[in-house]
Amino acid sequence: MTSWKLKCTECGKEWILKVSYDLASMGKIYHYCPHCKKNTFHIVLERIED
Ligand SMILES: [Zn+2]
């Protein structure tokens, strides 16, 4: 699993998503936002090394 810092383009909150695939090349993803409680566009900010 890799952790990614995402920023929701609707509420502006940054949060961490753990997935098993590489988001680095995508730049922007459509994903469920835990703050908006709906699917929104997110900017992929950075990969979090753990
Ligand atoms: Zn949001």
N, CA, C, O and the ligand as a Tripos MOL2 file, in Angstrom:
@<TRIPOS>MOLECULE
protein
  201   199    51     0     0
PROTEIN
NO_CHARGES

@<TRIPOS>ATOM
      1 N           0.8380   -1.1990    0.0000 N.3       1 MET1
      2 CA          0.0000    0.0000    0.0000 C.3       1 MET1
      3 C           0.8730    1.2490    0.0000 C.2       1 MET1
      4 O           1.9280    1.2970    0.6330 O.2       1 MET1
      5 N           0.4070    2.2470   -0.7210 N.am      2 THR2
      6 CA          1.1020    3.5230   -0.7680 C.3       2 THR2
      7 C           0.1350    4.6030   -0.2920 C.2       2 THR2
      8 O          -1.0500    4.5780   -0.6230 O.2       2 THR2
      9 N           0.6470    5.5390    0.4790 N.am      3 SER3
     10 CA         -0.1900    6.6410    0.9520 C.3       3 SER3
     11 C           0.0160    7.8560    0.0670 C.2       3 SER3
     12 O           1.1350    8.1990   -0.3130 O.2       3 SER3
     13 N          -1.1090    8.4990   -0.2510 N.am      4 TRP4
     14 CA         -1.0690    9.6840   -1.1070 C.3       4 TRP4
     15 C          -1.8080   10.8210   -0.4320 C.2       4 TRP4
     16 O          -2.8740   10.6290    0.1520 O.2       4 TRP4
     17 N          -1.2300   12.0010   -0.5180 N.am      5 LYS5
     18 CA         -1.9320   13.1620    0.0150 C.3       5 LYS5
     19 C          -2.7680   13.7660   -1.1030 C.2       5 LYS5
     20 O          -2.2520   14.1630   -2.1480 O.2       5 LYS5
     21 N          -4.0720   13.8230   -0.8580 N.am      6 LEU6
     22 CA         -4.9990   14.3630   -1.8430 C.3       6 LEU6
     23 C          -5.5820   15.6720   -1.3400 C.2       6 LEU6
     24 O          -5.6940   15.8880   -0.1330 O.2       6 LEU6
     25 N          -5.9510   16.5390   -2.2610 N.am      7 LYS7
     26 CA         -6.6630   17.7560   -1.8990 C.3       7 LYS7
     27 C          -7.9620   17.8120   -2.6730 C.2       7 LYS7
     28 O          -7.9700   17.7990   -3.9040 O.2       7 LYS7
     29 N          -9.0540   17.8750   -1.9430 N.am      8 CYS8
     30 CA        -10.3730   17.9510   -2.5580 C.3       8 CYS8
     31 C         -10.5570   19.3320   -3.1810 C.2       8 CYS8
     32 O         -10.2930   20.3510   -2.5430 O.2       8 CYS8
     33 N         -11.0080   19.3550   -4.4230 N.am      9 THR9
     34 CA        -11.1840   20.6460   -5.1010 C.3       9 THR9
     35 C         -12.4950   21.3240   -4.7010 C.2       9 THR9
     36 O         -12.7180   22.4840   -5.0470 O.2       9 THR9
     37 N         -13.3540   20.6220   -3.9870 N.am     10 GLU10
     38 CA        -14.6230   21.2410   -3.5640 C.3      10 GLU10
     39 C         -14.5090   21.8760   -2.1810 C.2      10 GLU10
     40 O         -14.8820   23.0350   -1.9970 O.2      10 GLU10
     41 N         -13.9860   21.1110   -1.1900 N.am     11 CYS11
     42 CA        -13.9160   21.6580    0.1730 C.3      11 CYS11
     43 C         -12.5080   22.1610    0.5070 C.2      11 CYS11
     44 O         -12.3210   22.8670    1.4970 O.2      11 CYS11
     45 N         -11.5220   21.7980   -0.3140 N.am     12 GLY12
     46 CA        -10.1560   22.2810   -0.1020 C.3      12 GLY12
     47 C          -9.3900   21.5500    0.9830 C.2      12 GLY12
     48 O          -8.2510   21.9080    1.2830 O.2      12 GLY12
     49 N         -10.0020   20.5200    1.5840 N.am     13 LYS13
     50 CA         -9.3200   19.7860    2.6510 C.3      13 LYS13
     51 C          -8.3210   18.7890    2.0740 C.2      13 LYS13
     52 O          -8.5370   18.2000    1.0150 O.2      13 LYS13
     53 N          -7.2080   18.6170    2.8130 N.am     14 GLU14
     54 CA         -6.1950   17.6340    2.4230 C.3      14 GLU14
     55 C          -6.3390   16.4190    3.3110 C.2      14 GLU14
     56 O          -6.5130   16.5410    4.5240 O.2      14 GLU14
     57 N          -6.2660   15.2430    2.7030 N.am     15 TRP15
     58 CA         -6.3880   14.0200    3.4780 C.3      15 TRP15
     59 C          -5.5650   12.9280    2.8150 C.2      15 TRP15
     60 O          -5.1170   13.0740    1.6770 O.2      15 TRP15
     61 N          -5.3710   11.8250    3.5450 N.am     16 ILE16
     62 CA         -4.4860   10.7550    3.0840 C.3      16 ILE16
     63 C          -5.2970    9.5680    2.5770 C.2      16 ILE16
     64 O          -6.2090    9.0880    3.2510 O.2      16 ILE16
     65 N          -4.9540    9.1100    1.3940 N.am     17 LEU17
     66 CA         -5.5890    7.9310    0.8030 C.3      17 LEU17
     67 C          -4.5510    6.8290    0.6560 C.2      17 LEU17
     68 O          -3.4590    7.0590    0.1370 O.2      17 LEU17
     69 N          -4.9020    5.6150    1.1210 N.am     18 LYS18
     70 CA         -4.0020    4.4790    0.9630 C.3      18 LYS18
     71 C          -4.5420    3.5750   -0.1310 C.2      18 LYS18
     72 O          -5.6560    3.0610   -0.0380 O.2      18 LYS18
     73 N          -3.7420    3.3890   -1.1630 N.am     19 VAL19
     74 CA         -4.1490    2.5170   -2.2630 C.3      19 VAL19
     75 C          -2.9610    1.6760   -2.7010 C.2      19 VAL19
     76 O          -1.8200    1.9410   -2.3200 O.2      19 VAL19
     77 N          -3.2440    0.6580   -3.5050 N.am     20 SER20
     78 CA         -2.1730   -0.2360   -3.9400 C.3      20 SER20
     79 C          -1.6800    0.1080   -5.3350 C.2      20 SER20
     80 O          -0.8640   -0.6170   -5.9050 O.2      20 SER20
     81 N          -2.1730    1.2150   -5.8910 N.am     21 TYR21
     82 CA         -1.7370    1.5810   -7.2310 C.3      21 TYR21
     83 C          -1.1120    2.9790   -7.2410 C.2      21 TYR21
     84 O          -1.2160    3.7320   -6.2730 O.2      21 TYR21
     85 N          -0.4710    3.2980   -8.3460 N.am     22 ASP22
     86 CA          0.3120    4.5230   -8.4590 C.3      22 ASP22
     87 C          -0.5450    5.6770   -8.9810 C.2      22 ASP22
     88 O          -1.0740    5.6240  -10.0910 O.2      22 ASP22
     89 N          -0.6670    6.7070   -8.1690 N.am     23 LEU23
     90 CA         -1.4660    7.8680   -8.5680 C.3      23 LEU23
     91 C          -0.6090    8.9850   -9.1460 C.2      23 LEU23
     92 O          -1.1360    9.9780   -9.6470 O.2      23 LEU23
     93 N           0.7140    8.8260   -9.0800 N.am     24 ALA24
     94 CA          1.6330    9.9130   -9.4310 C.3      24 ALA24
     95 C           1.4140   10.4210  -10.8500 C.2      24 ALA24
     96 O           1.5170   11.6200  -11.1090 O.2      24 ALA24
     97 N           1.1100    9.5040  -11.7670 N.am     25 SER25
     98 CA          0.9880    9.8980  -13.1690 C.3      25 SER25
     99 C          -0.3830   10.4870  -13.4820 C.2      25 SER25
    100 O          -0.5970   11.0230  -14.5700 O.2      25 SER25
    101 N          -1.3190   10.3880  -12.5270 N.am     26 MET26
    102 CA         -2.6910   10.8050  -12.8170 C.3      26 MET26
    103 C          -2.9240   12.2980  -12.5830 C.2      26 MET26
    104 O          -3.6690   12.9370  -13.3270 O.2      26 MET26
    105 N          -2.2870   12.8530  -11.5520 N.am     27 GLY27
    106 CA         -2.4130   14.2810  -11.2890 C.3      27 GLY27
    107 C          -3.7210   14.6690  -10.6210 C.2      27 GLY27
    108 O          -3.7430   15.4120   -9.6400 O.2      27 GLY27
    109 N          -4.8090   14.1520  -11.1740 N.am     28 LYS28
    110 CA         -6.1330   14.4760  -10.6590 C.3      28 LYS28
    111 C          -6.9890   13.2160  -10.6910 C.2      28 LYS28
    112 O          -6.9820   12.4800  -11.6770 O.2      28 LYS28
    113 N          -7.7190   12.9720   -9.6170 N.am     29 ILE29
    114 CA         -8.5820   11.7880   -9.6040 C.3      29 ILE29
    115 C          -9.9780   12.1490   -9.1040 C.2      29 ILE29
    116 O         -10.1570   13.0950   -8.3370 O.2      29 ILE29
    117 N         -10.9480   11.3830   -9.5510 N.am     30 TYR30
    118 CA        -12.3290   11.5140   -9.0880 C.3      30 TYR30
    119 C         -12.5330   10.4550   -8.0270 C.2      30 TYR30
    120 O         -12.4640    9.2610   -8.3190 O.2      30 TYR30
    121 N         -12.7850   10.8820   -6.7860 N.am     31 HIS31
    122 CA        -12.8170    9.9490   -5.6700 C.3      31 HIS31
    123 C         -13.7830   10.4380   -4.5960 C.2      31 HIS31
    124 O         -14.1080   11.6240   -4.5270 O.2      31 HIS31
    125 N         -14.2290    9.5200   -3.7740 N.am     32 TYR32
    126 CA        -15.1010    9.8850   -2.6490 C.3      32 TYR32
    127 C         -14.3440   10.7560   -1.6470 C.2      32 TYR32
    128 O         -13.2660   10.3780   -1.1880 O.2      32 TYR32
    129 N         -14.8970   11.9050   -1.3080 N.am     33 CYS33
    130 CA        -14.2870   12.7680   -0.2960 C.3      33 CYS33
    131 C         -14.9650   12.5180    1.0470 C.2      33 CYS33
    132 O         -16.1860   12.6400    1.1520 O.2      33 CYS33
    133 N         -14.1850   12.1670    2.0850 N.am     34 PRO34
    134 CA        -14.7760   11.8860    3.4050 C.3      34 PRO34
    135 C         -15.3350   13.1360    4.0760 C.2      34 PRO34
    136 O         -16.1140   13.0340    5.0240 O.2      34 PRO34
    137 N         -14.9430   14.3140    3.5910 N.am     35 HIS35
    138 CA        -15.4390   15.5610    4.1840 C.3      35 HIS35
    139 C         -16.7160   16.0300    3.4770 C.2      35 HIS35
    140 O         -17.6820   16.4320    4.1250 O.2      35 HIS35
    141 N         -16.7080   15.9730    2.1450 N.am     36 CYS36
    142 CA        -17.9040   16.3420    1.3720 C.3      36 CYS36
    143 C         -18.9460   15.2290    1.4090 C.2      36 CYS36
    144 O         -20.1300   15.4740    1.1800 O.2      36 CYS36
    145 N         -18.5060   14.0170    1.6960 N.am     37 LYS37
    146 CA        -19.3550   12.8270    1.6960 C.3      37 LYS37
    147 C         -19.9960   12.5860    0.3360 C.2      37 LYS37
    148 O         -21.1590   12.1970    0.2330 O.2      37 LYS37
    149 N         -19.1990   12.8300   -0.7100 N.am     38 LYS38
    150 CA        -19.6290   12.5280   -2.0750 C.3      38 LYS38
    151 C         -18.3810   12.4620   -2.9600 C.2      38 LYS38
    152 O         -17.2830   12.8120   -2.5260 O.2      38 LYS38
    153 N         -18.5600   12.0150   -4.1930 N.am     39 ASN39
    154 CA        -17.4340   11.9490   -5.1170 C.3      39 ASN39
    155 C         -17.1150   13.3280   -5.6650 C.2      39 ASN39
    156 O         -17.9940   14.0480   -6.1390 O.2      39 ASN39
    157 N         -15.8240   13.6820   -5.5890 N.am     40 THR40
    158 CA        -15.3700   14.9870   -6.0840 C.3      40 THR40
    159 C         -14.0090   14.7980   -6.7520 C.2      40 THR40
    160 O         -13.3780   13.7480   -6.6250 O.2      40 THR40
    161 N         -13.5720   15.8300   -7.4640 N.am     41 PHE41
    162 CA        -12.2230   15.7840   -8.0120 C.3      41 PHE41
    163 C         -11.2040   16.1210   -6.9290 C.2      41 PHE41
    164 O         -11.4260   16.9980   -6.0940 O.2      41 PHE41
    165 N         -10.0790   15.4040   -6.9610 N.am     42 HIS42
    166 CA         -8.9860   15.6140   -6.0200 C.3      42 HIS42
    167 C          -7.6870   15.8130   -6.7850 C.2      42 HIS42
    168 O          -7.4360   15.1560   -7.7960 O.2      42 HIS42
    169 N          -6.8670   16.7280   -6.2860 N.am     43 ILE43
    170 CA         -5.5200   16.8970   -6.8200 C.3      43 ILE43
    171 C          -4.5940   15.9800   -6.0240 C.2      43 ILE43
    172 O          -4.6380   15.9560   -4.7940 O.2      43 ILE43
    173 N          -3.7600   15.2300   -6.7300 N.am     44 VAL44
    174 CA         -2.7790   14.3770   -6.0570 C.3      44 VAL44
    175 C          -1.5740   15.2440   -5.7060 C.2      44 VAL44
    176 O          -0.8110   15.6320   -6.5910 O.2      44 VAL44
    177 N          -1.3980   15.5500   -4.4290 N.am     45 LEU45
    178 CA         -0.3410   16.4670   -3.9980 C.3      45 LEU45
    179 C           1.0130   15.7820   -3.9080 C.2      45 LEU45
    180 O           1.9870   16.2510   -4.4960 O.2      45 LEU45
    181 N           1.0810   14.6730   -3.1730 N.am     46 GLU46
    182 CA          2.3690   13.9970   -3.0140 C.3      46 GLU46
    183 C           2.2070   12.5880   -2.4950 C.2      46 GLU46
    184 O           1.1730   12.2050   -1.9480 O.2      46 GLU46
    185 N           3.2760   11.8320   -2.6890 N.am     47 ARG47
    186 CA          3.3320   10.4780   -2.1580 C.3      47 ARG47
    187 C           3.9070   10.5460   -0.7480 C.2      47 ARG47
    188 O           4.8920   11.2480   -0.5180 O.2      47 ARG47
    189 N           3.3130    9.8330    0.1930 N.am     48 ILE48
    190 CA          3.7960    9.8180    1.5700 C.3      48 ILE48
    191 C           4.5860    8.5250    1.7900 C.2      48 ILE48
    192 O           4.0410    7.4270    1.6690 O.2      48 ILE48
    193 N           5.8290    8.6630    2.1030 N.am     49 GLU49
    194 CA          6.6580    7.4790    2.3670 C.3      49 GLU49
    195 C           6.4430    7.0380    3.8030 C.2      49 GLU49
    196 O           6.5510    7.8470    4.7240 O.2      49 GLU49
    197 N           6.1360    5.7530    4.0020 N.am     50 ASP50
    198 CA          6.0450    5.2910    5.3900 C.3      50 ASP50
    199 C           6.9930    4.1750    5.6980 C.2      50 ASP50
    200 O           7.0260    3.6870    6.8280 O.2      50 ASP50
    201 ZN        -14.2390   17.5130   -0.1020 Zn       51 ZN51
@<TRIPOS>BOND
     1     1     2 1
     2     2     3 1
     3     3     4 2
     4     3     5 am
     5     5     6 1
     6     6     7 1
     7     7     8 2
     8     7     9 am
     9     9    10 1
    10    10    11 1
    11    11    12 2
    12    11    13 am
    13    13    14 1
    14    14    15 1
    15    15    16 2
    16    15    17 am
    17    17    18 1
    18    18    19 1
    19    19    20 2
    20    19    21 am
    21    21    22 1
    22    22    23 1
    23    23    24 2
    24    23    25 am
    25    25    26 1
    26    26    27 1
    27    27    28 2
    28    27    29 am
    29    29    30 1
    30    30    31 1
    31    31    32 2
    32    31    33 am
    33    33    34 1
    34    34    35 1
    35    35    36 2
    36    35    37 am
    37    37    38 1
    38    38    39 1
    39    39    40 2
    40    39    41 am
    41    41    42 1
    42    42    43 1
    43    43    44 2
    44    43    45 am
    45    45    46 1
    46    46    47 1
    47    47    48 2
    48    47    49 am
    49    49    50 1
    50    50    51 1
    51    51    52 2
    52    51    53 am
    53    53    54 1
    54    54    55 1
    55    55    56 2
    56    55    57 am
    57    57    58 1
    58    58    59 1
    59    59    60 2
    60    59    61 am
    61    61    62 1
    62    62    63 1
    63    63    64 2
    64    63    65 am
    65    65    66 1
    66    66    67 1
    67    67    68 2
    68    67    69 am
    69    69    70 1
    70    70    71 1
    71    71    72 2
    72    71    73 am
    73    73    74 1
    74    74    75 1
    75    75    76 2
    76    75    77 am
    77    77    78 1
    78    78    79 1
    79    79    80 2
    80    79    81 am
    81    81    82 1
    82    82    83 1
    83    83    84 2
    84    83    85 am
    85    85    86 1
    86    86    87 1
    87    87    88 2
    88    87    89 am
    89    89    90 1
    90    90    91 1
    91    91    92 2
    92    91    93 am
    93    93    94 1
    94    94    95 1
    95    95    96 2
    96    95    97 am
    97    97    98 1
    98    98    99 1
    99    99   100 2
   100    99   101 am
   101   101   102 1
   102   102   103 1
   103   103   104 2
   104   103   105 am
   105   105   106 1
   106   106   107 1
   107   107   108 2
   108   107   109 am
   109   109   110 1
   110   110   111 1
   111   111   112 2
   112   111   113 am
   113   113   114 1
   114   114   115 1
   115   115   116 2
   116   115   117 am
   117   117   118 1
   118   118   119 1
   119   119   120 2
   120   119   121 am
   121   121   122 1
   122   122   123 1
   123   123   124 2
   124   123   125 am
   125   125   126 1
   126   126   127 1
   127   127   128 2
   128   127   129 am
   129   129   130 1
   130   130   131 1
   131   131   132 2
   132   131   133 am
   133   133   134 1
   134   134   135 1
   135   135   136 2
   136   135   137 am
   137   137   138 1
   138   138   139 1
   139   139   140 2
   140   139   141 am
   141   141   142 1
   142   142   143 1
   143   143   144 2
   144   143   145 am
   145   145   146 1
   146   146   147 1
   147   147   148 2
   148   147   149 am
   149   149   150 1
   150   150   151 1
   151   151   152 2
   152   151   153 am
   153   153   154 1
   154   154   155 1
   155   155   156 2
   156   155   157 am
   157   157   158 1
   158   158   159 1
   159   159   160 2
   160   159   161 am
   161   161   162 1
   162   162   163 1
   163   163   164 2
   164   163   165 am
   165   165   166 1
   166   166   167 1
   167   167   168 2
   168   167   169 am
   169   169   170 1
   170   170   171 1
   171   171   172 2
   172   171   173 am
   173   173   174 1
   174   174   175 1
   175   175   176 2
   176   175   177 am
   177   177   178 1
   178   178   179 1
   179   179   180 2
   180   179   181 am
   181   181   182 1
   182   182   183 1
   183   183   184 2
   184   183   185 am
   185   185   186 1
   186   186   187 1
   187   187   188 2
   188   187   189 am
   189   189   190 1
   190   190   191 1
   191   191   192 2
   192   191   193 am
   193   193   194 1
   194   194   195 1
   195   195   196 2
   196   195   197 am
   197   197   198 1
   198   198   199 1
   199   199   200 2
@<TRIPOS>SUBSTRUCTURE
     1 MET1         2 RESIDUE 1 A MET
     2 THR2         6 RESIDUE 1 A THR
     3 SER3        10 RESIDUE 1 A SER
     4 TRP4        14 RESIDUE 1 A TRP
     5 LYS5        18 RESIDUE 1 A LYS
     6 LEU6        22 RESIDUE 1 A LEU
     7 LYS7        26 RESIDUE 1 A LYS
     8 CYS8        30 RESIDUE 1 A CYS
     9 THR9        34 RESIDUE 1 A THR
    10 GLU10       38 RESIDUE 1 A GLU
    11 CYS11       42 RESIDUE 1 A CYS
    12 GLY12       46 RESIDUE 1 A GLY
    13 LYS13       50 RESIDUE 1 A LYS
    14 GLU14       54 RESIDUE 1 A GLU
    15 TRP15       58 RESIDUE 1 A TRP
    16 ILE16       62 RESIDUE 1 A ILE
    17 LEU17       66 RESIDUE 1 A LEU
    18 LYS18       70 RESIDUE 1 A LYS
    19 VAL19       74 RESIDUE 1 A VAL
    20 SER20       78 RESIDUE 1 A SER
    21 TYR21       82 RESIDUE 1 A TYR
    22 ASP22       86 RESIDUE 1 A ASP
    23 LEU23       90 RESIDUE 1 A LEU
    24 ALA24       94 RESIDUE 1 A ALA
    25 SER25       98 RESIDUE 1 A SER
    26 MET26      102 RESIDUE 1 A MET
    27 GLY27      106 RESIDUE 1 A GLY
    28 LYS28      110 RESIDUE 1 A LYS
    29 ILE29      114 RESIDUE 1 A ILE
    30 TYR30      118 RESIDUE 1 A TYR
    31 HIS31      122 RESIDUE 1 A HIS
    32 TYR32      126 RESIDUE 1 A TYR
    33 CYS33      130 RESIDUE 1 A CYS
    34 PRO34      134 RESIDUE 1 A PRO
    35 HIS35      138 RESIDUE 1 A HIS
    36 CYS36      142 RESIDUE 1 A CYS
    37 LYS37      146 RESIDUE 1 A LYS
    38 LYS38      150 RESIDUE 1 A LYS
    39 ASN39      154 RESIDUE 1 A ASN
    40 THR40      158 RESIDUE 1 A THR
    41 PHE41      162 RESIDUE 1 A PHE
    42 HIS42      166 RESIDUE 1 A HIS
    43 ILE43      170 RESIDUE 1 A ILE
    44 VAL44      174 RESIDUE 1 A VAL
    45 LEU45      178 RESIDUE 1 A LEU
    46 GLU46      182 RESIDUE 1 A GLU
    47 ARG47      186 RESIDUE 1 A ARG
    48 ILE48      190 RESIDUE 1 A ILE
    49 GLU49      194 RESIDUE 1 A GLU
    50 ASP50      198 RESIDUE 1 A ASP
    51 ZN51       201 GROUP 0 **** ****
